Amino acid sequence: ELAVAQELLTDARRRVDGALLGESPAIRALRESILDHAKTLDTLLLIGPPGGGHEATARAIHHASPRSQHAFIHVNCGLLPPGQDPGIVSPRATGEGPSLSLLELADNGTLYLEEAHRLPSELQARLADVLERQQAARDADQRAAPDVRVIAYTSAALTSASGFHPKL
């Protein structure tokens, strides 16, 4: 078991090191931060300008976490049609039999929301409610359903006018 655990850890480190190039003190600190955050169940919010490596960071956190063997689902909220529910919290009505929400598809894995401030406010509120219920279940030592790690990214300044839900 120890050999398998060491092999998994080595593989996770290789994936983290491979995604982020460089040996500067800032990159080394980022790698350490990734490993620290990979150990938690916390919802994370990444903030910064577009093109800053946020997706690579989110993927590195996922790959270094115990969730690495499960789905990493990436949703670019900036590309969603206005007013349309992309099926994040509730299944999309496709008429082709039962479907799952993206949260259900990401069960035991990670849901990465790029440009999360662009989600409609109603959908942000519903997502915040799901995350609160998930945390309450964890606090009560119960399994959350679905059990998803959410990593959100925004390039918007977090002000009252940014459109970002305060509970996310």
C-alpha positions as CSV (number, residue, x, y, z in Angstrom):
1,E,0.0,0.0,0.0
2,L,2.8,2.4,0.8
3,A,4.5,1.8,-2.6
4,V,1.2,2.5,-4.4
5,A,0.7,5.6,-2.3
6,Q,4.2,6.8,-3.1
7,E,3.7,6.1,-6.8
8,L,0.4,8.1,-6.8
9,L,2.1,11.0,-5.0
10,T,5.0,11.0,-7.5
11,D,2.5,11.0,-10.4
12,A,0.5,13.8,-8.9
13,R,3.7,15.9,-8.3
14,R,4.8,15.2,-11.9
15,R,1.5,16.4,-13.2
16,V,1.7,19.5,-11.0
17,D,5.3,20.2,-12.1
18,G,4.5,19.5,-15.7
19,A,1.6,22.0,-15.9
20,L,3.5,24.9,-14.4
21,L,6.9,25.6,-16.0
22,G,9.7,27.5,-14.3
23,E,11.8,27.5,-11.2
24,S,11.3,31.0,-10.0
25,P,10.5,31.6,-6.3
26,A,6.9,32.6,-7.3
27,I,6.4,29.3,-9.3
28,R,7.8,27.3,-6.4
29,A,5.5,29.1,-4.0
30,L,2.6,28.4,-6.3
31,R,3.4,24.7,-6.5
32,E,3.5,24.6,-2.7
33,S,0.2,26.4,-2.5
34,I,-1.4,24.0,-5.0
35,L,-0.3,21.0,-2.9
36,D,-1.7,22.7,0.3
37,H,-5.0,23.4,-1.4
38,A,-5.2,20.0,-2.9
39,K,-5.5,18.5,0.6
40,T,-8.7,20.5,1.4
41,L,-12.3,20.3,0.4
42,D,-12.7,24.0,0.3
43,T,-14.4,25.8,-2.6
44,L,-11.7,28.0,-4.1
45,L,-11.9,31.4,-5.9
46,L,-9.1,32.3,-8.3
47,I,-8.8,35.9,-9.2
48,G,-6.7,37.7,-11.8
49,P,-6.3,38.8,-15.4
50,P,-7.2,36.5,-18.3
51,G,-4.3,34.4,-19.4
52,G,-2.8,34.1,-16.0
53,G,-2.7,30.3,-15.8
54,H,-5.9,29.9,-13.7
55,E,-7.1,26.8,-15.6
56,A,-3.6,25.2,-15.3
57,T,-3.7,26.0,-11.6
58,A,-7.2,24.5,-11.1
59,R,-6.2,21.4,-13.0
60,A,-3.0,21.1,-11.0
61,I,-5.0,21.3,-7.7
62,H,-7.4,18.7,-9.0
63,H,-4.6,16.3,-10.2
64,A,-2.8,16.6,-6.8
65,S,-6.0,16.0,-4.8
66,P,-7.6,12.7,-3.8
67,R,-10.3,13.6,-6.5
68,S,-7.8,13.2,-9.3
69,Q,-9.2,9.8,-10.4
70,H,-12.6,11.5,-10.9
71,A,-14.0,14.1,-13.4
72,F,-12.6,17.5,-13.9
73,I,-15.4,19.4,-15.6
74,H,-14.6,22.8,-17.1
75,V,-17.4,25.3,-17.8
76,N,-16.5,28.7,-19.4
77,C,-19.3,30.8,-18.1
78,G,-18.4,33.6,-20.4
79,L,-19.4,31.5,-23.4
80,L,-22.8,30.5,-22.2
81,P,-25.8,31.9,-24.1
82,P,-27.5,34.7,-22.1
83,G,-30.4,33.5,-20.0
84,Q,-29.8,29.8,-20.7
85,D,-29.4,27.3,-17.9
86,P,-26.3,25.2,-18.9
87,G,-27.3,22.4,-16.6
88,I,-24.9,23.2,-13.8
89,V,-27.2,22.7,-10.9
90,S,-30.2,21.1,-12.5
91,P,-30.3,18.6,-15.4
92,R,-30.9,20.1,-18.8
93,A,-34.2,19.1,-20.3
94,T,-33.1,17.3,-23.5
95,G,-36.1,15.0,-24.0
96,E,-33.7,12.1,-24.4
97,G,-34.3,10.3,-21.2
98,P,-32.8,11.1,-17.8
99,S,-29.9,13.5,-17.7
100,L,-27.5,14.6,-15.0
101,S,-26.5,18.1,-13.9
102,L,-22.9,19.0,-14.2
103,L,-22.6,18.9,-10.4
104,E,-23.8,15.3,-10.6
105,L,-21.4,14.4,-13.4
106,A,-18.6,15.9,-11.4
107,D,-19.5,13.8,-8.3
108,N,-16.3,13.1,-6.3
109,G,-14.4,15.3,-8.7
110,T,-14.0,19.0,-9.5
111,L,-16.1,21.5,-11.2
112,Y,-14.1,24.5,-12.6
113,L,-16.2,27.6,-13.4
114,E,-14.2,30.0,-15.6
115,E,-15.5,33.6,-15.5
116,A,-17.9,32.5,-12.8
117,H,-19.2,36.1,-12.3
118,R,-20.9,35.8,-15.7
119,L,-23.3,33.1,-14.5
120,P,-26.8,34.6,-14.1
121,S,-27.4,35.7,-10.5
122,E,-30.2,33.2,-10.0
123,L,-27.9,30.4,-11.0
124,Q,-25.2,31.7,-8.7
125,A,-27.6,31.8,-5.8
126,R,-28.7,28.2,-6.5
127,L,-25.1,27.1,-6.7
128,A,-24.3,28.8,-3.4
129,D,-27.2,27.0,-1.8
130,V,-25.9,23.6,-3.0
131,L,-22.4,24.4,-1.7
132,E,-23.9,25.4,1.7
133,R,-25.8,22.2,1.9
134,Q,-22.7,20.3,0.9
135,Q,-20.7,22.0,3.7
136,A,-23.4,21.3,6.3
137,A,-23.4,17.6,5.4
138,R,-19.6,17.6,5.8
139,D,-19.8,19.4,9.1
140,A,-22.3,16.7,10.2
141,D,-19.9,13.9,9.0
142,Q,-22.3,12.9,6.3
143,R,-21.7,12.4,2.7
144,A,-22.7,15.3,0.6
145,A,-24.7,14.5,-2.6
146,P,-23.2,15.4,-4.9
147,D,-19.8,15.6,-3.4
148,V,-18.0,18.1,-5.7
149,R,-15.1,20.5,-5.3
150,V,-15.8,23.8,-7.0
151,I,-12.9,26.0,-8.2
152,A,-14.2,29.2,-9.7
153,Y,-12.2,31.9,-11.5
154,T,-13.1,35.5,-12.2
155,S,-11.2,38.3,-14.0
156,A,-13.7,40.8,-12.6
157,A,-13.0,43.0,-9.6
158,L,-15.2,41.7,-6.8
159,T,-17.4,44.7,-6.1
160,S,-21.1,45.0,-5.5
161,A,-21.4,45.8,-9.2
162,S,-19.4,42.9,-10.5
163,G,-22.4,40.5,-10.6
164,F,-20.6,38.0,-8.4
165,H,-22.8,36.3,-5.7
166,P,-21.4,37.1,-2.2
167,K,-21.8,33.5,-0.9
168,L,-19.7,32.0,-3.7
